[in-house]
Amino acid sequence: MPSLEPEIKYDVVVVGGGLAGLTTALLASRAGARVAVLEARRIGDGTTGNSTAKLSLLQGTQLSRIRRRHSAATAERYVEANREGQQWLLRYCDEHDVAAQRCAAVTYAQTPKAVRAVRDEYDACREAGLDVEWVDQLDVPFVNHGGVRLPDQAQVDPRSVLSALTADAIDHGVHVFENTRVLGLTGLASGHVMFGERCLDTERGPVRADTVVLATGTPILDRGGYFARLHPQRSYSVAFEVPGEIPRDMYISADTPTRSLRYAPGPTGDTLIVGGNGHTVGRQEPTTPQYEDLVGWTREYFPGARETHRWSAQDYVPVDVLPHVGPLLPGYDRVLVATGFAKWGMTNAVAAALALSGRMFGGKMPWASVLESWSPRELTGLPDAAKINGDVGVAMVGGWLRAALSGDGDRPDEGVGRVTRRGIRPVGVSTVDGVTTTVSAVCPHLYGILSWNDAERSWDCPLHGSRFSHDGRVLEGPATCPLDVIERAESAAEERSSIS
């Protein structure tokens, strides 16, 4: 890893080492810019690395949702943007020996009630020029009531893609800094007028830049109020070894609880990946049953399935359905964002990178307006914004009330966390690997009371999706500051082990 040198000024600094960030960095370096990437953890630890990585223009019921809010022309431009992102990434994979499997994408109805939603998606796709077909009964073992199918889509291993992009970016002179969390930005004055250069404050020192790109899932700077324009969702995936045949197409249900399926080739055979059960971050307790539900469903329809891995991922859904790509603040191109991919980031992230590259270096894409970060189209999302932010208010008040009414309790069992009080201060107490840690239970972003995520052993904020490890380290979300650690105590068994 290169060392941070404060005297070096970069033309472009990209914050976030996922697909959007690395593609943006590579395109900027190809254009001759001096580029750095700042990743808070390791490449692949975020949403992209935990994605099911479907490169599809049929995206569940996304297009019909867009069509209900926006014009037919807007839906067509959205498809065009995603097609451009899809084809760029497939070409890139082919040129860099990253395996991609061509297969169809299917959105299906689990129940008769969902047939109407799937039919609406079929109509929206046909109107936007996608060559979809209707299938009355899918040839799969699980219950279905038909679906819409789009041939010649693709899937990849997301970590292989990130590895190739990282190596390629470094070969083009990009400096990639892992374990370098950005804490803030100076150089942005009130009224969004920038004086001098941008200086990013990181855990490893300052980084100077001419242009900053925030590709962090949700922007880590509150300017622009993106935290109130996005809905943070957590969803789950489980991988299985399955005796017998695995469906060769990519499937996702139109109704809930969501069921998403794809296969993944491996050296010893294909793996079945089943995902779904999404919910608002921090508002589902306990979370382990979300995994168990997926496991039970899979074993019902794929007898003999053996679980091999489980993981979760976080995505951000914009209130107006369309991504936000462009200036952090209206009319100023020195700080740019790419966010709101609504669980379809493999194509949207690359489209965002192409749009940002065009904005920075000329050659604006004809479809880029559909991804604009500031647009009158957002007025269509006001009802959803009001509801989402109303729910945030309820979560804020409810969390503080529960914390006020809580009291001290016994030491939590292994893997258990709970919110209690130290005097009037809400604290989170958890036991992980035999160590009981007490941290502040107040999110440093906007002071929501955290909840315990037993599946991931993390503290999650029900307001805007910030997440922290059991010992207070920032994992993701708009928060940049860790939780205060109040106390850390090993169990008696651990203490005896360390003494002996």
C-alpha positions in Angstrom: 0.0 0.0 0.0 1.4 3.5 -0.8 1.9 5.9 2.0 -0.2 9.0 2.4 1.9 12.1 1.7 0.2 15.4 2.6 2.2 17.4 0.0 0.7 15.4 -2.8 -2.4 16.8 -4.4 -4.6 14.6 -6.5 -6.8 15.7 -9.4 -9.5 13.3 -8.3 -9.9 11.5 -5.0 -12.6 8.8 -4.9 -13.9 7.9 -1.5 -15.2 4.3 -1.6 -13.6 1.2 -3.2 -16.7 -0.5 -4.5 -17.7 -1.0 -8.2 -18.7 2.7 -8.6 -15.6 4.1 -7.0 -13.1 1.8 -8.7 -14.6 2.2 -12.1 -14.7 6.0 -11.7 -11.0 6.0 -10.6 -10.0 3.9 -13.6 -11.8 6.1 -16.1 -10.3 9.2 -14.5 -6.8 7.7 -14.7 -7.3 6.8 -18.3 -8.2 10.4 -19.0 -4.8 11.4 -17.6 -5.8 12.5 -14.1 -3.8 11.9 -10.9 -6.2 9.7 -8.9 -6.4 8.2 -5.4 -9.0 5.8 -3.9 -9.7 5.9 -0.2 -11.4 2.8 1.2 -12.5 2.7 4.8 -12.0 -1.0 5.2 -10.7 -3.5 2.5 -11.7 -3.7 -1.1 -14.7 -6.0 -1.3 -15.9 -5.5 2.2 -18.8 -3.3 1.2 -22.0 -3.7 -0.8 -20.4 -4.7 -4.1 -18.4 -7.5 -2.5 -21.5 -8.9 -0.9 -23.8 -8.5 -3.9 -25.4 -11.3 -5.8 -23.9 -9.5 -8.8 -26.6 -9.8 -11.4 -26.0 -7.7 -14.6 -29.6 -7.4 -15.7 -31.8 -4.9 -17.4 -34.8 -6.8 -15.9 -34.5 -5.7 -12.3 -37.3 -7.2 -10.3 -40.2 -4.7 -10.6 -37.9 -1.6 -10.8 -39.0 -0.5 -14.2 -42.7 -0.5 -13.5 -42.0 1.5 -10.3 -40.1 4.0 -12.3 -42.9 4.1 -14.9 -45.5 4.9 -12.2 -43.6 7.9 -11.1 -42.0 9.1 -14.3 -42.5 9.4 -18.1 -41.9 6.7 -20.7 -38.9 8.7 -21.9 -37.4 8.6 -18.4 -37.8 4.9 -18.2 -36.2 4.4 -21.6 -33.2 6.5 -20.6 -32.9 4.5 -17.4 -32.7 1.3 -19.5 -30.2 2.9 -21.8 -28.0 3.9 -18.9 -28.1 0.4 -17.4 -27.5 -1.2 -20.8 -24.4 1.0 -21.2 -23.2 0.0 -17.7 -23.9 -3.6 -18.4 -22.1 -3.8 -21.7 -19.1 -1.8 -20.5 -18.7 -4.2 -17.6 -19.1 -7.3 -19.8 -16.5 -6.0 -22.2 -14.2 -5.3 -19.3 -14.7 -8.8 -17.9 -14.0 -10.3 -21.3 -10.8 -8.3 -21.8 -9.5 -9.1 -18.3 -10.4 -12.8 -18.1 -13.1 -12.3 -15.5 -15.7 -15.1 -15.9 -19.2 -14.0 -16.7 -22.1 -16.4 -17.2 -24.7 -15.5 -19.7 -28.2 -16.4 -18.6 -31.8 -15.1 -18.5 -33.3 -12.9 -15.8 -36.7 -13.8 -14.5 -39.1 -11.8 -12.3 -41.8 -14.1 -11.0 -44.9 -14.2 -8.8 -44.9 -16.4 -5.7 -48.6 -15.9 -5.2 -51.6 -15.2 -7.4 -51.8 -11.7 -5.9 -48.4 -10.8 -7.3 -49.3 -11.7 -11.0 -50.6 -8.2 -11.6 -47.3 -6.6 -10.4 -45.3 -9.0 -12.7 -47.6 -8.2 -15.6 -47.0 -4.5 -15.0 -43.3 -5.1 -15.2 -43.7 -7.0 -18.4 -45.7 -4.0 -19.9 -43.1 -1.5 -18.7 -40.3 -3.5 -20.1 -42.0 -3.9 -23.5 -42.7 -0.1 -23.6 -39.0 0.6 -22.9 -37.9 -1.6 -25.7 -36.8 -4.7 -23.8 -37.5 -8.0 -25.5 -39.1 -9.8 -22.6 -41.4 -12.8 -22.8 -44.2 -14.0 -20.5 -43.9 -17.5 -19.1 -47.1 -18.9 -17.6 -45.3 -21.6 -15.5 -41.6 -21.6 -14.8 -39.7 -24.9 -14.9 -38.4 -24.6 -11.3 -39.1 -26.7 -8.1 -40.5 -23.8 -6.1 -44.1 -22.5 -6.2 -44.7 -19.8 -8.8 -47.5 -18.3 -10.8 -45.6 -17.3 -13.9 -43.1 -14.6 -14.6 -41.5 -12.2 -17.1 -38.2 -13.4 -18.7 -35.4 -11.4 -20.4 -32.8 -13.6 -22.2 -29.1 -12.9 -22.6 -28.3 -11.2 -19.3 -25.3 -12.1 -17.1 -23.9 -12.7 -13.7 -20.4 -12.5 -12.3 -18.3 -13.0 -9.1 -18.3 -9.5 -7.7 -14.9 -10.0 -5.9 -13.2 -11.1 -9.0 -14.5 -8.0 -10.8 -13.2 -5.8 -7.9 -9.8 -7.5 -7.9 -9.4 -6.9 -11.7 -10.4 -3.3 -11.4 -8.1 -2.7 -8.5 -5.1 -4.2 -10.3 -5.9 -2.3 -13.5 -6.3 1.0 -11.6 -3.0 0.5 -9.9 -1.4 -0.3 -13.2 -2.7 3.0 -14.5 -1.1 4.9 -11.6 -4.1 5.1 -9.2 -3.0 5.2 -5.5 -5.3 2.8 -3.6 -5.4 3.3 0.2 -7.3 0.7 2.2 -8.1 1.0 5.9 -8.3 4.8 5.4 -11.6 6.1 6.7 -12.6 9.7 5.6 -13.8 11.7 8.6 -14.7 15.0 6.9 -14.0 17.5 4.2 -12.7 21.0 4.5 -12.8 23.7 1.8 -16.6 23.7 1.4 -18.0 27.0 2.7 -21.6 28.0 3.3 -23.6 28.6 0.2 -21.7 25.7 -1.5 -18.9 28.1 -2.6 -15.5 26.4 -2.6 -12.5 28.4 -1.6 -9.1 26.8 -2.4 -8.6 23.1 -2.6 -10.6 20.3 -1.1 -8.9 18.6 1.9 -10.1 15.3 3.1 -9.5 14.5 6.8 -8.8 10.8 7.1 -7.7 8.5 10.0 -4.2 8.4 8.4 -3.8 12.1 7.7 -5.0 14.8 5.2 -5.5 14.2 1.5 -5.7 17.1 -0.9 -7.8 17.0 -4.1 -9.1 19.2 -6.8 -12.3 17.0 -7.2 -13.8 14.6 -4.7 -16.1 11.7 -5.6 -18.2 10.1 -2.8 -19.0 6.6 -3.8 -19.7 5.3 -0.3 -23.2 3.7 -0.6 -24.7 6.7 1.1 -22.8 10.0 1.0 -20.7 10.4 4.2 -21.2 14.2 4.2 -24.6 15.5 5.3 -24.6 18.4 2.9 -27.4 17.8 0.4 -29.5 15.9 3.0 -29.1 12.5 1.2 -29.7 10.7 4.4 -33.3 12.0 4.2 -33.6 11.1 0.5 -32.5 7.5 0.8 -34.0 4.4 2.5 -31.3 2.1 3.9 -32.1 -1.7 3.6 -30.4 -4.8 4.8 -30.8 -8.1 3.0 -29.5 -11.6 3.4 -27.9 -14.3 1.3 -27.1 -18.0 1.9 -25.0 -20.3 -0.3 -25.8 -24.0 -0.6 -24.4 -27.2 -2.1 -27.4 -28.8 -3.7 -27.6 -32.4 -5.0 -29.2 -32.5 -8.4 -29.9 -29.7 -10.8 -29.7 -26.0 -10.0 -31.8 -23.5 -12.0 -29.6 -21.9 -14.7 -31.5 -18.6 -14.9 -31.5 -15.7 -12.4 -34.7 -15.4 -10.5 -36.3 -12.8 -8.2 -39.8 -12.6 -6.8 -42.0 -9.6 -7.2 -43.7 -10.2 -3.8 -42.4 -10.5 -0.3 -40.7 -12.1 1.4 -38.3 -11.7 -1.5 -36.6 -14.8 -2.9 -33.6 -14.1 -5.2 -31.8 -17.1 -6.8 -28.7 -17.6 -9.0 -26.0 -20.2 -9.4 -22.3 -19.7 -8.9 -19.8 -21.9 -10.7 -16.9 -23.2 -8.6 -14.0 -25.6 -8.9 -16.0 -28.5 -7.3 -19.4 -27.7 -8.9 -22.1 -25.1 -8.9 -23.4 -23.4 -5.8 -27.0 -22.2 -5.3 -27.2 -18.7 -3.8 -30.6 -17.7 -2.3 -31.2 -14.2 -1.0 -33.9 -11.9 0.2 -35.8 -11.0 3.4 -34.8 -7.3 3.2 -35.8 -4.9 5.9 -35.0 -1.3 7.0 -31.7 -1.3 8.8 -32.0 -1.4 12.5 -35.7 -2.1 12.7 -35.7 -5.9 12.7 -35.0 -7.7 16.0 -33.8 -10.4 16.0 -32.2 -10.8 12.6 -31.0 -14.4 12.7 -34.5 -15.6 11.7 -34.0 -13.9 8.4 -31.2 -16.3 7.6 -33.1 -19.3 9.0 -36.2 -18.5 6.9 -34.0 -18.6 3.7 -32.5 -21.9 4.8 -35.9 -23.5 5.6 -37.3 -22.3 2.2 -34.3 -23.7 0.3 -34.4 -27.1 2.0 -38.1 -27.4 1.3 -37.7 -26.9 -2.4 -34.1 -28.3 -2.8 -34.0 -31.4 -0.6 -30.6 -32.2 0.7 -29.3 -28.6 0.3 -26.3 -28.0 2.6 -25.5 -24.5 3.7 -21.9 -23.4 3.1 -21.9 -19.6 3.7 -24.1 -16.8 4.8 -23.7 -13.0 4.6 -25.7 -9.8 4.3 -25.5 -6.5 2.4 -26.7 -3.0 2.6 -28.4 -1.0 -0.1 -30.0 2.5 -0.4 -33.3 3.0 -2.1 -34.0 6.6 -3.3 -37.4 8.2 -2.6 -37.9 9.0 -6.2 -36.8 5.5 -7.4 -34.0 6.8 -9.6 -30.2 7.0 -8.6 -28.5 10.2 -7.6 -25.4 10.8 -9.6 -23.7 14.2 -9.9 -23.0 17.2 -7.6 -23.2 16.9 -3.9 -24.8 20.3 -3.9 -26.7 21.9 -6.8 -24.5 23.4 -9.5 -21.1 22.6 -8.0 -19.0 19.9 -9.7 -16.0 19.7 -7.3 -17.7 17.3 -4.9 -19.7 14.6 -6.7 -21.8 11.7 -5.5 -23.0 8.3 -6.7 -25.8 6.7 -4.7 -29.3 5.2 -4.6 -28.8 2.1 -6.8 -31.7 0.4 -5.1 -30.1 -3.1 -5.0 -29.2 -3.0 -8.8 -25.7 -1.6 -8.5 -23.8 -3.9 -10.9 -25.2 -2.0 -13.9 -26.1 1.3 -12.2 -22.7 1.7 -10.6 -20.9 1.5 -13.9 -23.4 3.8 -15.5 -22.8 6.2 -12.6 -19.0 6.0 -13.2 -19.4 6.7 -16.9 -21.7 9.7 -16.1 -19.3 11.1 -13.6 -16.3 10.6 -16.0 -18.2 12.5 -18.7 -19.0 15.3 -16.3 -15.4 15.6 -15.2 -13.7 15.3 -18.5 -16.3 16.3 -21.1 -18.4 14.1 -23.4 -21.6 14.0 -21.3 -23.6 10.8 -21.9 -27.0 11.4 -23.6 -28.8 9.4 -20.9 -27.0 11.0 -18.0 -29.8 13.3 -17.1 -31.9 10.4 -15.8 -29.3 9.9 -13.1 -28.9 13.5 -12.0 -28.5 14.1 -8.3 -30.6 17.3 -8.3 -33.7 17.3 -10.5 -37.3 18.4 -10.4 -38.2 14.7 -10.8 -37.6 14.3 -7.1 -40.9 16.0 -6.4 -42.5 12.7 -7.3 -40.8 11.2 -4.3 -42.2 13.6 -1.7 -45.0 11.3 -0.4 -42.5 8.5 0.1 -40.0 11.0 1.6 -42.6 12.2 4.1 -43.5 8.6 5.1 -39.9 7.5 5.4 -38.8 10.5 7.4 -42.0 10.1 9.5 -40.9 6.6 10.3 -37.4 7.9 11.2 -39.1 10.2 13.7 -41.0 7.4 15.2 -37.9 5.3 15.5 -36.0 8.2 17.1 -38.7 8.8 19.8 -39.3 5.1 20.4 -35.6 4.3 20.8 -35.1 7.0 23.4 -38.2 6.0 25.3 -37.1 2.4 25.4 -33.7 3.4 26.6 -35.2 5.6 29.3 -37.3 2.8 30.6 -34.5 0.2 30.5 -32.4 -0.7 33.5 -29.2 -2.5 34.2 -29.3 -6.3 33.7 -27.1 -9.3 33.9 -24.1 -9.8 31.7 -25.4 -10.7 28.2 -24.9 -14.2 26.9 -22.5 -14.9 24.1 -23.7 -13.2 20.9 -26.3 -11.1 22.7 -26.5 -7.3 22.9 -29.0 -5.0 24.6 -29.5 -1.3 25.3 -29.4 -0.3 29.0 -28.6 2.9 30.9 -25.7 4.2 32.8 -27.3 6.9 34.8 -29.2 8.8 32.1 -26.9 7.7 29.3 -28.1 5.0 26.9 -25.4 2.3 26.5 -25.1 -0.8 24.4 -23.8 -3.9 26.2 -22.8 -7.0 24.2 -20.8 -10.2 24.6 -18.8 -11.4 21.6 -16.0 -14.0 21.8 -16.2 -14.0 25.6 -15.7 -10.3 25.9 -18.4 -8.0 27.2 -18.1 -4.5 25.8 -20.1 -1.4 26.8 -20.4 1.3 24.2 -22.5 4.4 23.7 -25.9 3.4 22.3 -26.3 6.8 20.6 -25.5 7.0 16.9 -23.0 9.9 16.4 -24.7 10.8 13.1 -28.1 12.1 14.2 -28.4 10.6 17.7 -30.7 7.7 17.1 -30.6 4.9 19.6 -28.9 1.8 18.2 -30.3 -1.7 18.1 -28.5 -5.0 18.3 -28.1 -7.0 15.1 -27.6 -10.6 16.4 -26.9 -12.1 13.0 -24.0 -9.7 12.3 -23.1 -8.9 15.9 -23.3 -5.3 15.2 -25.0 -2.1 16.5 -27.3 -0.7 13.8 -29.0 2.7 13.6 -32.7 2.6 12.7 -32.7 6.2 11.5 -30.3 6.3 8.5 -28.5 3.0 8.4 -25.2 3.6 10.2 -23.7 0.4 11.5 -21.0 -0.2 14.1 -19.1 -3.3 15.2 -19.8 -4.7 18.7 -16.8 -2.7 20.0 -17.8 0.6 18.4 -15.9 0.7 15.1 -17.8 2.2 12.1 -18.9 -0.4 9.6 -21.0 1.6 7.1 -23.6 4.3 6.7 -23.4 8.1 6.9 -21.7 8.1 10.3 -17.9 8.6 10.3 -17.1 8.6 14.1 -16.9 5.5 16.2 -18.9 4.8 19.3 -17.4 5.7 22.7 -16.2 2.6 24.4 -17.2 2.8 28.1 -16.1 -0.6 29.4 -14.5 -3.8 28.2 -14.4 -6.9 30.4 -13.3 -10.5 29.6 -15.4 -13.3 31.0 -14.1 -15.2 34.0 -13.3 -18.2 31.7 -11.3 -15.9 29.4 -9.5 -14.3 32.3 -8.5 -17.8 33.7 -7.3 -18.8 30.3 -5.1 -15.7 29.9 -3.6 -16.2 33.3 -2.8 -19.9 32.7 
